[in-house]
Amino acid sequence: MSLRLSTLQSRVLAKLAGIEPPWTLTGGAALAGFHLGHRTTRDLDLFWHGKQSVAEVRREVVARLQADGLEVVELRSTPAFCALQVRDGQQSVVVDLVAEPVATIEPPELRNLGGVSIAIDTRHEILVNKLCALLHRSEVRDLLDTGTARLLRVAVPAPRSVIAAARERESVLALPSSSRAG
C-alpha cells in the first residue's frame, strides 16, 4: 500500500513490476508513496542502475502500459532518459525512465503494491540523490524533501555519511576543509 500515490501512479507501477532488467522507484514518488507521505508527486522516477541506456526497456514499458488500456505519449527521449506522459482518461502522470550508470549506495527495499513487489530506493539513497539534484536544478520539491526533518532523522544516523556519499557521487559537493576535521 502506498501513502500518497494516485490510483494511476499505483496502477503504472504495478503494471511495470517484473520488467527485466529490474528498475527501482526513487525520488519524490518513493518518498511520498512509501517512506514519508509528506507530499504528492506529479511523476514517477524509474531508475535502471548500472545501465547506460533505456532504449530497449522503453519499448517494453510502452507496450505494457498500452496493453493495459493506457494512452502513452513520449515527451522526450535520449539513450539514457525517456519521459512518458501516461493517461487513463481522467488522470495523467509523467513516467521518467532513467539509465543510471552509477551504482547505488545500498540495495533498494522491496515493498508490496497491489500484490506485486516494487524495489524502492532507501531514504539514505534518495537523500544523497536529492543533494546532488540541488546542484543541477533549483526546485522547491528538492528543498522540501532534503529539509524534511523526518527524512534527515530517519535516513541515516550520521548526516556526514550522507554528505560523504553525495561527495563521492558528485565531486563538486565538498565540505570546506575546516568542516572535515573530527
C-alpha positions in Angstrom: 0.0 0.0 0.0 1.3 3.5 -0.8 0.9 6.6 1.3 0.4 9.4 -1.3 0.4 7.9 -4.8 -2.6 8.4 -7.1 -4.6 5.5 -8.4 -2.9 5.9 -11.8 0.6 6.0 -10.3 0.0 2.8 -8.4 -1.5 1.2 -11.5 1.5 2.1 -13.6 4.0 0.8 -11.0 2.1 -2.5 -10.7 2.0 -3.0 -14.5 5.7 -2.3 -14.8 6.7 -4.7 -12.0 8.8 -7.6 -13.1 10.3 -5.9 -16.1 13.8 -7.2 -16.8 16.3 -5.7 -16.1 14.6 -4.6 -12.9 14.0 -0.9 -12.1 14.0 1.0 -8.8 11.5 3.7 -7.8 13.3 6.7 -6.5 12.8 10.4 -5.9 9.6 12.1 -4.7 7.3 9.2 -5.5 9.4 6.8 -3.4 9.4 9.4 -0.5 5.7 10.4 -0.8 4.4 6.9 -1.7 6.4 4.7 0.6 8.6 6.5 3.1 7.1 9.7 4.3 3.8 10.6 2.8 4.7 14.2 3.2 3.5 15.5 -0.2 2.0 14.4 -3.5 4.1 14.0 -6.7 3.5 14.5 -10.4 5.9 11.9 -11.7 7.4 8.5 -11.2 11.2 8.2 -11.5 12.2 4.7 -12.5 16.0 4.1 -12.4 17.9 1.3 -14.1 21.1 1.3 -12.0 24.3 0.2 -13.7 22.8 0.8 -17.2 23.9 3.2 -20.0 20.6 3.2 -22.0 16.9 2.7 -21.6 16.2 2.4 -25.3 15.3 -1.3 -25.2 13.3 -1.2 -21.9 11.3 1.8 -23.2 9.6 -0.4 -25.8 8.5 -2.9 -23.2 7.3 -0.2 -20.8 5.2 1.4 -23.6 3.8 -2.0 -24.7 2.8 -3.0 -21.2 1.1 0.3 -20.5 -0.8 0.3 -23.8 -1.8 -3.3 -23.3 -3.4 -2.2 -20.1 -5.5 0.4 -22.0 -3.4 3.4 -21.1 -2.5 6.2 -23.5 1.2 6.8 -23.7 2.9 9.8 -25.3 6.7 10.1 -25.5 7.6 13.6 -24.3 11.4 13.4 -24.6 13.9 10.7 -25.3 17.7 10.3 -25.3 19.5 7.0 -25.0 19.8 7.4 -21.2 16.4 9.1 -20.5 12.8 8.9 -21.6 9.9 10.9 -20.3 6.4 9.4 -21.0 3.1 11.0 -20.4 0.6 8.3 -19.3 -3.1 8.9 -19.2 -6.1 6.8 -18.3 -8.8 9.3 -19.4 -9.1 11.0 -16.1 -5.6 11.2 -14.6 -2.2 11.7 -16.0 1.3 11.0 -14.8 4.8 11.5 -16.2 7.0 8.4 -16.0 10.7 9.1 -16.3 12.8 6.1 -17.4 16.5 6.8 -16.4 19.6 4.8 -17.1 21.8 5.4 -14.1 25.4 4.3 -14.6 26.3 5.0 -11.0 25.8 2.1 -8.6 23.6 2.5 -5.6 25.0 3.2 -2.1 22.8 0.4 -0.6 20.3 -2.1 -2.0 16.7 -1.0 -2.5 13.9 -2.1 -0.2 11.2 -4.3 -1.6 7.6 -3.1 -0.9 4.3 -4.7 -1.7 2.0 -2.7 -4.0 -1.2 -4.4 -5.1 0.2 -7.8 -4.7 3.4 -7.2 -6.6 6.9 -6.4 -5.3 8.4 -3.0 -6.1 12.0 -2.0 -5.5 12.2 1.3 -3.7 15.3 3.3 -3.0 16.1 3.8 0.7 15.8 7.2 2.3 19.6 7.4 2.5 19.9 6.8 -1.2 17.2 9.3 -2.0 18.7 12.0 0.2 22.1 11.6 -1.5 20.4 11.9 -4.9 18.4 14.9 -3.7 21.6 16.7 -2.5 23.1 16.0 -5.9 20.0 17.2 -7.7 20.2 20.5 -5.8 23.5 21.2 -7.6 21.8 20.8 -11.1 18.4 22.4 -10.6 16.6 24.6 -8.2 13.2 23.1 -7.5 11.2 23.6 -4.3 10.3 19.9 -4.1 14.0 19.0 -3.7 14.4 21.6 -0.9 11.2 20.2 0.7 12.5 16.7 0.5 16.0 17.4 1.8 14.7 19.7 4.5 12.1 17.2 5.8 13.2 16.6 9.4 11.8 13.1 9.4 13.8 12.2 6.3 17.0 13.5 7.9 16.4 11.9 11.2 15.4 8.5 9.9 17.6 8.4 6.7 20.9 7.7 8.4 22.4 8.0 11.9 25.1 10.4 10.8 24.5 13.2 8.3 28.2 13.2 7.5 27.7 9.8 5.8 25.1 11.3 3.5 27.4 14.2 2.6 30.3 11.8 2.1 28.2 9.7 -0.2 27.0 12.7 -2.1 30.5 14.0 -2.4 31.6 10.6 -3.8 28.7 10.7 -6.3 29.2 14.4 -7.3 32.8 15.6 -6.8 31.6 19.2 -6.8 29.8 18.7 -3.5 32.6 19.2 -0.9 32.7 20.5 2.6 35.2 23.3 3.4 38.4 21.8 4.9 37.6 23.2 8.3 34.3 21.2 8.4 36.0 17.9 7.5 38.0 17.6 10.7 36.7 15.5 13.5 
